[in-house]
Amino acid sequence: MISLVVAAFLLAGAYGCGVQRIPPLNPKVVGGVEAVPHSWPWQVSLQNQEYGYWEHACGGSLIADNWILTAAHCFTDCPRCRVVLGAHNIKDPEAGSVVIRIDRRKFFVHKKWNSILFAGNDIALIKLTSPVTLSKQIDLICLPKAGTLLPLRYPCYITGWGRFYTNGPFADKLQQVRVPTFNYAQCSSPGGWRPLKSIMMCAGGDGIVSACHGDSGGPLNCQVAAERWEVHGITSFVSTFGCNIWKKPTIFTRVSAFNDWISEIMVNN
C-alpha cells in the first residue's frame, strides 16, 4: 500500500502543487469576502443540469491534471454533472476557464460512505475525461502527508460558491473566509458536534463565519510553507439549524486519513 501512496504523490509532484501565484489579499461562505480572482486556482465548480440550465452544485479541488477531490454526497447532488475549472465568476466564466462533462462511471465514491453524514467517509474522486492544461488560472493543490493533524486553531481558508447565508442566494463569484481549525476532541466536545469520528475535522463555529450549502466538496485550504498549500479538509456538512450557528463548526472529511484510498483509486484507474 505504501507504494501506492508514493505513486500518487509522484503524480502530483510531476506537475508541482500548492503554489498560489495570485495571493489572497483579503485575509479576513458566510461572513467571508469575495476572493481575489484566480487566487485559488485548484478550486472547481461541479455543476448539475436541470431544466436545461447548469447550476452550481458542489465544489472540488484539482489534485492532478485529470483528478478532482470532492465529497461523496456530491455524487447524488450532481446526477448530470460537469466541472468548471479556472473560473472566478461561474455565471460569466472568463477566458481561460475550462468546462468538462463528467462521465459518471469515473466518479469514485468511498465504499464506506452512506447518506448519514455523521458516519463519515464523505470523500470521492473524479477522473476527468481528458487532462487539463495547467495555467495561472488552473493549478493543483497538494495533499497532506498521511496522518497529519494540524495544531489547534491553525488558520485555514474555506472557499466556494455556496449560499451567502442560510437559505440565501448562491454566490456567483468565488468567496473565501479564514477559519481556525479544531481537533477531534474539540469537535466532539459537549455543545459541539457529537458523535464525530477521528476521520473528520472541524473549523469555525464562532457564529459569524462558516461554510454553507453549495460549499460541499470544496477544499479547506491550509498553508504549510511559503509556497505550499494543502487540502486538509473536504467540506462535508454544517448544522441543520443553519450556516453560522454558535459552537456549530463546519465539518470536514480529514484528507490525511484517506491517503491510501486516494492513491489506490488514482493508480488503479
Number of C-alpha atoms within 10 A of each C-alpha: 11 10 12 19 19 13 16 21 20 12 16 20 13 9 13 16 21 26 23 21 15 14 14 16 9 13 14 12 29 21 18 22 18 19 21 17 19 22 21 33 26 28 31 31 28 30 26 19 15 12 5 7 8 15 18 25 25 28 29 31 28 27 27 28 19 15 22 24 26 32 28 27 23 25 22 10 17 20 14 17 22 23 21 21 26 28 26 29 15 21 13 10 17 14 9 13 15 17 17 16 15 20 14 15 8 14 18 20 21 19 11 10 18 15 11 10 16 18 15 23 26 30 30 25 25 24 22 20 13 11 12 18 12 15 13 15 24 23 28 28 26 24 22 21 16 13 13 12 16 15 11 13 13 15 17 25 22 27 28 36 32 28 21 22 19 15 11 11 12 20 20 18 21 25 26 27 24 24 27 17 26 22 18 18 12 15 27 18 13 11 11 17 20 11 11 20 17 14 18 24 29 30 30 27 25 15 16 13 24 30 37 28 25 25 30 29 32 31 34 29 26 24 18 14 10 9 11 16 23 24 26 26 30 31 34 32 25 24 18 9 9 17 28 25 19 16 17 24 29 27 28 27 29 29 27 20 20 18 22 17 16 23 20 18 18 20 13 7 8
